[in-house]
Amino acid sequence: MYKKLRKMLPPMRPLHWFLLALCIFVTFYWLVELRLKQAIKPLSNMAGNGATQAAQSSLAQIAPTLDNFNYEEQLVVLYNRVPKTGSTSFVNIAYDLCKQNRYHVLHINVTANMHVLSLPNQISFVRNVTRWHEMKPALYHGHMAFLDFSKFQIAHKPIYINVVRKPLDRLVSYYYFLRYGDNYRPNLVRKKAGNKITFDECVIQKQADCDPKNMWLQIPFFCGHAAECWEPGSDWALKQAKRNLVNEYFLVGVTEQMYEFVDLLERSLPRIFQGFREHYQNSNKSHLRVTSSKLPPTESTKQTIQRSKIWQMENELYEFALAQFEFTKKKLMQPDNKHLQQFMYEKVRPK
């Protein structure tokens, strides 16, 4: 066979055979490469489309949290209410209107009325409040110290609100409340029932129930869960309470201006607080928990209390909160005090 093929071909030198073999090899290599490209190209397109789709899918998952997050329906307000500041009246309005306004109200009840959560309970509480979507929108309330949600890698923190009261007024109210109760639950016997000593007499006798250290409550509630927050007379605690009041709280009102507090909340967060003003004015819920028997302290008693460092520090926080509240009220209106402040966008570029 080979001999016949050589007879058919013209006489060729070794160099010619080499060139012929090289041409055949190059042609074969080109054909194989072309086939491979044609086979791989559809796969590349598929992979490219898949990557694009994956990227689009990833963006679609992120987008709802950025652009489509429903702030109204995911609203969580946390009212870590200070005792004896008028909080019961406010909370009862919330319970009255929760069904009408379609939100939930939840009371935070901690063992033995403790104001600080244990470390396991802190993380459980934070995750529960954040992920309990069936309860949203929600107003949580309870006598609990401020808890910083940002320490627990939470993207959407609750909106904190609170109310403060003149520290001596709050202490005197609490002193008589423990002895005589109030009109909210008149048949409940309080732990100091039967003790007839007045607040003035208590101060003169330097008893524990009227010790200025018992005033050390509003500062810790705003300061938080740090150990130093609960050290009476701590300058660090006062500074931290002020920082939190300004940076972490949406609104802090004062007991003496509860209607104005309600008014600002309804204007700012109507999803929950719609109708609170009217209900506060016209219902019987605006003055709940009036202490059944209470004697105002004498000027001598006031001067004795006001000489203490703790009263001075608690009063400093109260004055600080009051100034912030007055500033917030003032900025609600335009300079003419007749129209609400507005804002708009102008000079938007490029057109």
C-alpha positions in Angstrom: 0.0 0.0 0.0 2.8 2.4 0.9 4.7 1.6 -2.3 1.6 2.3 -4.4 1.1 5.6 -2.6 4.7 6.7 -3.3 4.4 5.9 -7.0 1.3 8.1 -7.2 3.0 11.1 -5.6 5.7 13.1 -7.4 9.3 12.6 -6.2 9.8 14.6 -3.0 12.8 15.4 -1.0 13.0 15.0 2.8 12.5 18.8 3.2 9.2 18.6 1.2 7.9 15.8 3.4 8.7 17.8 6.5 6.8 20.9 5.2 3.9 18.7 4.2 3.7 17.2 7.7 3.9 20.6 9.2 1.0 21.9 7.1 -1.1 18.9 8.1 -0.3 19.3 11.8 -1.2 23.1 11.7 -4.5 22.4 9.8 -5.4 19.7 12.3 -4.6 21.9 15.3 -6.7 24.8 13.9 -9.7 22.5 13.3 -9.5 21.1 16.9 -9.1 24.6 18.4 -12.1 25.9 16.4 -14.3 23.0 17.6 -13.3 23.6 21.2 -14.1 27.3 21.1 -17.6 26.5 19.6 -18.2 24.0 22.3 -17.0 26.2 25.2 -18.7 29.4 24.1 -22.3 28.3 25.1 -21.0 27.2 28.4 -19.4 30.6 29.0 -22.6 32.3 28.1 -24.5 30.1 30.5 -21.9 30.8 33.3 -22.0 34.5 32.5 -25.8 34.6 32.7 -25.8 32.6 35.8 -23.3 35.0 37.5 -25.4 38.0 36.4 -28.6 36.3 37.7 -26.9 35.5 40.9 -25.7 39.1 41.3 -29.2 40.4 40.5 -30.7 37.9 42.9 -28.3 39.1 45.6 -29.2 42.7 45.0 -32.9 41.8 45.1 -32.4 40.3 48.5 -30.5 43.4 49.8 -32.8 45.9 48.2 -35.8 45.4 50.4 -33.8 46.0 53.5 -32.4 49.2 52.0 -35.2 50.7 49.8 -38.3 48.8 50.7 -38.0 48.6 54.4 -41.5 49.4 55.8 -40.6 51.8 58.6 -44.2 52.2 59.7 -45.1 48.5 60.0 -41.7 47.6 61.5 -41.9 50.4 64.1 -40.8 49.5 67.6 -41.0 52.0 70.4 -39.3 51.2 73.7 -40.5 53.2 76.8 -38.2 52.3 79.7 -40.4 54.2 82.1 -39.0 55.7 85.3 -41.3 54.9 88.3 -43.6 57.6 89.6 -43.2 59.9 86.6 -46.8 59.6 85.3 -46.0 56.7 83.1 -49.1 54.7 84.1 -51.4 57.3 82.6 -49.5 57.3 79.3 -49.4 53.6 79.0 -53.1 53.2 79.7 -53.8 55.4 76.7 -51.6 53.1 74.6 -53.7 50.1 75.7 -56.9 51.9 74.9 -55.9 52.8 71.4 -53.8 49.7 70.4 -56.7 47.9 68.7 -58.0 51.0 66.9 -54.5 51.9 65.6 -53.5 48.2 64.9 -50.3 47.9 67.0 -49.3 45.9 70.0 -48.4 46.9 73.6 -46.2 44.7 75.6 -45.2 45.0 79.3 -41.7 44.0 80.2 -41.9 42.3 83.6 -38.5 41.4 85.1 -38.1 39.1 88.1 -38.5 40.9 91.5 -38.9 44.3 89.6 -35.2 44.3 88.9 -34.2 47.2 86.6 -31.1 45.5 85.1 -31.2 42.4 82.9 -28.8 39.6 83.2 -26.4 39.1 80.3 -28.3 36.1 78.8 -31.5 38.0 79.1 -30.0 41.0 77.5 -29.2 39.2 74.3 -32.5 37.2 74.4 -34.5 40.4 74.8 -32.7 42.2 72.0 -33.2 39.4 69.5 -36.7 38.8 70.6 -37.8 42.4 70.2 -36.1 42.6 66.8 -37.3 39.4 65.3 -40.9 39.2 66.7 -42.4 40.5 63.5 -45.9 39.3 64.4 -46.0 41.9 67.2 -44.9 44.9 65.0 -45.7 47.7 65.2 -45.2 47.6 68.9 -44.8 49.7 72.1 -42.7 47.9 74.7 -42.8 49.4 78.2 -41.3 48.5 81.6 -39.2 49.8 84.5 -35.9 48.8 82.9 -32.6 50.6 82.5 -31.5 51.8 79.0 -30.1 48.9 76.9 -27.9 49.7 73.9 -29.1 47.5 71.0 -26.1 48.5 68.9 -23.8 46.3 71.0 -25.7 43.2 69.8 -25.2 43.8 66.0 -28.8 44.9 65.5 -29.4 46.9 62.3 -32.8 48.4 63.2 -32.8 49.6 66.8 -36.0 50.5 68.6 -37.0 54.1 69.2 -36.5 55.0 72.8 -38.8 57.4 74.7 -39.1 58.4 78.4 -40.3 61.0 80.9 -38.5 62.5 83.8 -39.8 64.3 86.9 -38.4 66.8 89.4 -36.4 64.5 91.6 -37.7 65.7 95.0 -41.3 65.6 93.8 -40.7 62.0 92.5 -39.1 60.9 95.8 -41.9 62.4 98.0 -44.6 60.8 95.7 -42.9 57.4 96.0 -42.5 57.8 99.8 -46.2 58.3 100.3 -47.1 55.8 97.6 -45.4 53.0 99.6 -47.5 53.9 102.6 -51.0 54.8 101.2 -51.1 53.4 97.7 -53.0 55.3 95.0 -56.4 55.4 93.3 -55.3 53.0 90.6 -55.4 49.9 92.8 -56.8 51.2 96.1 -57.2 47.8 97.7 -53.6 46.7 97.2 -51.7 46.8 100.5 -48.3 48.5 100.1 -45.2 47.3 101.8 -45.0 50.4 104.1 -48.7 50.4 104.9 -49.4 51.5 108.5 -46.2 53.7 108.7 -47.6 57.2 109.5 -44.3 59.0 109.7 -44.4 62.1 107.4 -41.6 62.8 104.9 -40.6 65.8 107.0 -40.3 63.7 110.1 -38.3 61.1 108.1 -35.8 63.7 107.0 -35.4 65.1 110.5 -34.8 61.6 111.9 -32.5 60.7 109.0 -34.3 57.5 108.2 -33.4 55.3 105.2 -36.7 55.8 103.3 -36.0 59.5 102.7 -32.3 59.2 102.2 -31.2 61.2 99.1 -29.6 57.9 97.8 -33.2 56.8 97.0 -33.3 59.6 94.4 -30.6 57.9 92.5 -32.9 56.4 89.9 -33.5 58.6 86.9 -29.7 58.9 86.2 -29.3 55.1 86.2 -32.3 54.5 84.0 -30.7 56.7 81.3 -27.2 55.6 82.0 -27.8 51.9 81.4 -26.5 48.5 82.4 -23.0 49.4 83.4 -22.0 48.9 87.0 -21.0 52.5 87.5 -24.5 53.7 86.5 -25.8 52.4 89.8 -23.2 54.0 92.0 -24.9 56.9 93.8 -23.1 60.2 93.1 -21.1 58.9 90.1 -20.1 61.8 87.8 -19.4 59.3 85.1 -23.0 58.0 85.3 -24.4 61.5 85.0 -22.3 62.2 81.9 -23.3 58.9 80.3 -27.0 59.5 81.1 -26.8 62.9 79.4 -25.1 61.4 76.3 -27.7 58.7 76.0 -30.5 61.2 76.5 -29.3 63.2 73.6 -27.9 60.5 71.3 -30.1 57.4 72.0 -33.6 58.8 72.9 -36.0 60.0 70.3 -37.9 62.1 72.8 -37.7 62.6 76.6 -40.6 64.6 78.1 -41.3 65.9 81.6 -44.1 64.9 83.9 -45.3 68.5 84.3 -45.8 68.8 80.5 -47.3 65.4 79.7 -49.7 66.7 77.1 -46.9 68.4 75.2 -45.0 65.1 75.3 -48.0 63.3 73.8 -48.5 66.0 71.2 -44.9 65.7 69.9 -45.2 61.9 69.7 -48.5 62.0 67.8 -47.1 64.5 65.3 -43.8 62.5 64.9 -45.0 58.9 65.0 -48.7 58.8 64.1 -48.5 55.1 63.2 -48.7 54.3 66.9 -49.6 57.6 68.6 -52.5 58.7 66.4 -55.3 60.0 68.6 -53.3 60.2 71.8 -53.8 63.9 72.3 -57.6 63.7 72.1 -57.7 60.7 74.4 -55.4 62.3 76.9 -57.6 65.4 77.1 -61.0 63.8 77.1 -60.6 60.4 78.8 -60.2 59.6 82.5 -56.7 58.2 81.8 -54.8 61.4 82.0 -54.4 61.5 85.8 -54.2 57.9 86.9 -52.2 56.9 90.0 -52.8 59.9 92.2 -51.3 59.0 95.6 -54.0 58.7 98.1 -52.4 60.8 100.8 -49.4 63.1 100.4 -48.1 66.0 102.3 -45.8 68.5 100.6 -42.5 68.9 102.3 -41.6 72.1 104.2 -39.1 74.6 103.0 -36.7 73.4 105.7 -37.0 69.8 104.4 -36.4 71.0 100.8 -33.3 72.8 101.8 -32.0 69.8 103.6 -32.5 67.5 100.6 -31.2 70.1 98.1 -27.9 70.3 99.9 -27.1 66.7 99.0 -24.9 65.9 96.1 -27.3 63.3 94.7 -30.2 65.7 94.6 -28.0 68.2 92.8 -26.9 65.6 90.2 -30.4 64.3 89.7 -31.7 67.8 89.4 -29.0 68.6 86.8 -30.2 65.7 84.7 -33.8 66.9 85.0 -32.9 70.5 84.0 -30.9 69.1 81.1 -33.8 67.0 79.9 -36.2 69.9 80.4 -34.0 72.3 78.3 -33.8 69.7 75.5 -37.6 69.2 75.6 -38.2 72.9 75.4 -35.8 73.2 72.5 -37.6 70.4 70.7 -41.0 72.0 71.2 -39.7 75.4 70.0 -38.3 73.9 66.7 -41.7 72.3 66.0 -43.0 75.7 64.8 -41.8 78.3 62.3 -40.4 81.6 63.8 -43.9 83.2 63.6 -45.2 80.5 66.0 -48.3 80.1 63.8 -47.3 77.4 61.4 -45.5 74.1 61.6 -41.9 73.9 60.4 -41.5 72.4 56.9 -38.6 71.3 54.8 -38.2 70.8 51.0 -35.5 70.0 48.4 -34.2 72.7 46.1 -31.5 73.1 43.4 -31.4 69.4 42.6 -28.7 68.7 40.0 -28.2 67.4 37.4 -31.7 68.1 36.1 
